[in-house]
Amino acid sequence: MTDPRSRPGAPAPLVVAAGLVLVEGLLTAIYGLGELVHLDGDRLAMGLTTAAFFLAYGIGLGCCAWGLQRVHTWARGPVLLAQLIWLGLAWNFRHGETRLIAVLLAVPAVITLVGMLHPQSIDALEHRDPR
């Protein structure tokens, strides 16, 4: 007999969502590092704050990916908000030469949302032991 307080593993849709969020976090942090590497004296304050923002955002997404993988309910809200932000960015890039960027932003965001809103994922996150 299993202990009712034991934590079951994350369901497959939630694992996929966590993996995509980790990739988003890594790419966002890499962008932040790129901003640091290409700092310009003319825009030092803007470059530093932009780099700090993207580094913090990327690290935050990485932490949330870890939280989803471990079926922690606290990760759900920030990840859902992040995916809505990605979809908003995709919408802004939807015309002209940036259409590919829109697709590259929208597809993982939609897959992540589907994975997080899948009934198995919702059930796992809602019935998680609060410890």
TIPA-426116 format. One record per residue: residue number from 1; x, z, y of N, C-alpha, C in turn. Coordinates in steps of 0.05 Angstrom, whole numbers, m for minus. Layout:
// residues N
R  pos  nX  nZ  nY  caX  caZ  caY  cX  cZ  cY
R  NUM  X  Z  Y  X  Z  Y  X  Z  Y
...
// end
This chain:
// residues 131
R  pos  nX  nZ  nY  caX  caZ  caY  cX  cZ  cY
R  1  17  0  m24  0  0  0  18  0  25
R  2  11  m17  44  27  m19  68  17  1  89
R  3  36  10  105  30  28  126  14  14  148
R  4  m10  24  156  m26  10  177  m12  8  204
R  5  8  25  208  23  25  234  46  5  233
R  6  52  m7  211  74  m25  209  67  m51  225
R  7  88  m62  236  84  m86  253  86  m111  235
R  8  65  m126  234  67  m151  219  84  m171  235
R  9  95  m191  222  110  m212  236  92  m228  254
R  10  105  m242  272  90  m259  291  80  m283  276
R  11  55  m291  281  44  m315  268  58  m340  279
R  12  57  m361  263  72  m386  269  66  m396  297
R  13  41  m398  307  36  m408  334  50  m391  355
R  14  52  m365  351  65  m348  370  96  m351  369
R  15  106  m356  346  135  m362  343  142  m388  357
R  16  126  m408  354  131  m434  368  130  m429  398
R  17  110  m414  408  108  m409  436  133  m393  446
R  18  141  m373  431  165  m358  438  190  m375  439
R  19  192  m393  420  215  m412  420  216  m430  445
R  20  193  m440  452  191  m457  476  197  m442  501
R  21  187  m417  503  192  m400  526  222  m394  528
R  22  235  m390  505  264  m385  505  279  m409  516
R  23  271  m433  508  283  m458  518  279  m460  548
R  24  254  m455  557  249  m456  586  266  m436  601
R  25  269  m412  590  285  m392  602  315  m400  604
R  26  325  m411  582  353  m420  582  357  m442  603
R  27  339  m462  603  343  m483  622  340  m474  651
R  28  323  m455  656  319  m444  683  344  m428  691
R  29  355  m412  673  380  m397  679  403  m416  683
R  30  405  m438  667  426  m457  671  424  m470  699
R  31  399  m476  707  395  m487  734  405  m467  755
R  32  400  m441  751  409  m421  770  440  m420  770
R  33  452  m422  747  482  m423  746  492  m448  760
R  34  478  m470  757  486  m495  771  485  m491  801
R  35  465  m477  811  463  m471  839  487  m454  848
R  36  495  m435  832  519  m419  839  544  m435  840
R  37  547  m453  821  571  m470  820  573  m489  844
R  38  550  m498  853  550  m517  875  542  m505  902
R  39  551  m480  906  545  m468  932  560  m483  954
R  40  547  m485  977  558  m498  1000  558  m479  1023
R  41  580  m479  1038  582  m460  1061  561  m464  1081
R  42  550  m488  1084  529  m493  1104  503  m481  1096
R  43  499  m476  1071  473  m465  1062  478  m442  1042
R  44  497  m425  1048  505  m404  1030  483  m385  1024
R  45  468  m375  1044  446  m356  1039  425  m369  1022
R  46  417  m393  1028  396  m407  1012  406  m412  984
R  47  431  m420  981  442  m425  954  443  m400  937
R  48  451  m377  949  452  m352  934  425  m342  926
R  49  406  m343  945  379  m334  938  366  m352  917
R  50  370  m378  919  359  m396  899  371  m391  872
R  51  397  m388  871  411  m382  846  401  m356  834
R  52  399  m335  851  389  m309  841  361  m311  830
R  53  344  m326  845  316  m329  835  315  m342  808
R  54  329  m365  805  327  m379  780  341  m365  757
R  55  362  m351  763  375  m334  742  356  m312  733
R  56  344  m298  752  325  m276  745  301  m287  730
R  57  291  m310  739  267  m322  726  274  m330  697
R  58  298  m342  694  306  m350  667  311  m326  649
R  59  324  m306  659  328  m282  643  301  m268  636
R  60  283  m268  655  256  m257  651  241  m272  629
R  61  243  m299  630  230  m315  609  243  m309  582
R  62  269  m306  581  283  m299  556  273  m273  545
R  63  270  m253  562  260  m227  554  231  m229  543
R  64  215  m245  557  188  m249  548  187  m264  521
R  65  205  m283  517  206  m297  491  212  m277  469
R  66  231  m259  474  238  m238  455  214  m221  450
R  67  199  m214  471  175  m197  468  154  m210  452
R  68  149  m236  456  129  m251  440  138  m251  411
R  69  163  m257  406  173  m258  379  169  m231  364
R  70  171  m209  379  167  m183  368  138  m173  370
R  71  120  m191  379  92  m185  382  86  m162  401
R  72  99  m162  424  95  m142  445  74  m154  465
R  73  53  m138  470  32  m148  487  40  m151  516
R  74  60  m137  525  69  m139  553  80  m167  560
R  75  88  m182  540  99  m208  545  78  m230  550
R  76  54  m224  542  33  m245  544  27  m254  572
R  77  22  m235  590  15  m242  618  36  m258  632
R  78  61  m248  633  82  m264  647  85  m292  635
R  79  83  m295  609  87  m321  597  64  m339  604
R  80  40  m329  604  17  m346  612  19  m355  641
R  81  28  m337  658  32  m344  686  54  m364  689
R  82  76  m361  675  98  m380  676  89  m408  668
R  83  72  m409  647  63  m436  638  45  m449  658
R  84  29  m433  672  12  m444  693  30  m454  716
R  85  52  m440  722  70  m450  742  83  m476  734
R  86  92  m478  708  103  m503  698  83  m526  700
R  87  58  m520  694  37  m541  696  33  m550  725
R  88  34  m531  744  32  m538  772  55  m555  781
R  89  79  m548  772  103  m565  779  100  m593  767
R  90  90  m594  742  86  m620  730  66  m637  746
R  91  45  m625  755  25  m639  771  38  m650  796
R  92  56  m636  809  69  m645  833  88  m669  827
R  93  98  m671  803  117  m693  796  103  m716  782
R  94  77  m717  782  63  m737  765  64  m766  774
R  95  72  m771  799  72  m798  809  100  m810  812
R  96  101  m836  809  126  m850  814  148  m846  794
R  97  172  m844  805  196  m842  788  199  m815  774
R  98  184  m795  783  186  m769  772  166  m763  749
R  99  152  m784  740  132  m780  719  144  m768  694
R  100  168  m776  687  181  m766  663  186  m735  665
R  101  193  m727  689  197  m698  694  170  m684  690
R  102  149  m696  700  122  m684  696  116  m680  667
R  103  122  m700  651  116  m698  622  134  m677  609
R  104  159  m676  617  178  m657  605  171  m628  613
R  105  157  m624  635  148  m598  643  121  m591  630
R  106  103  m611  629  76  m605  620  74  m602  590
R  107  87  m618  574  84  m617  545  91  m590  534
R  108  115  m579  540  121  m553  529  102  m531  539
R  109  94  m533  564  75  m513  575  49  m514  560
R  110  39  m538  555  13  m540  540  16  m529  512
R  111  38  m537  499  43  m528  471  45  m497  471
R  112  59  m486  490  62  m457  492  35  m444  496
R  113  19  m455  514  m8  m443  519  m25  m445  494
R  114  m24  m467  480  m40  m470  455  m30  m450  435
R  115  m4  m446  433  7  m427  414  m1  m399  421
R  116  m1  m392  446  m8  m365  455  m38  m359  453
R  117  m54  m380  457  m83  m376  456  m95  m383  429
R  118  m78  m388  410  m87  m393  382  m100  m367  372
R  119  m121  m368  356  m134  m344  346  m115  m325  331
R  120  m96  m336  316  m77  m318  302  m59  m303  321
R  121  m51  m317  343  m34  m304  363  m49  m282  378
R  122  m74  m289  386  m90  m269  400  m95  m245  382
R  123  m102  m250  357  m107  m228  338  m82  m211  335
R  124  m58  m223  332  m34  m208  328  m28  m191  353
R  125  m31  m203  377  m25  m188  401  m46  m166  407
R  126  m71  m170  400  m91  m150  406  m91  m127  386
R  127  m82  m132  362  m83  m111  342  m55  m99  337
R  128  m38  m102  356  m11  m91  354  m12  m62  359
R  129  4  m47  344  6  m18  347  17  m12  375
R  130  4  4  391  13  9  419  40  22  422
R  131  53  32  401  79  45  403  98  26  413
// end
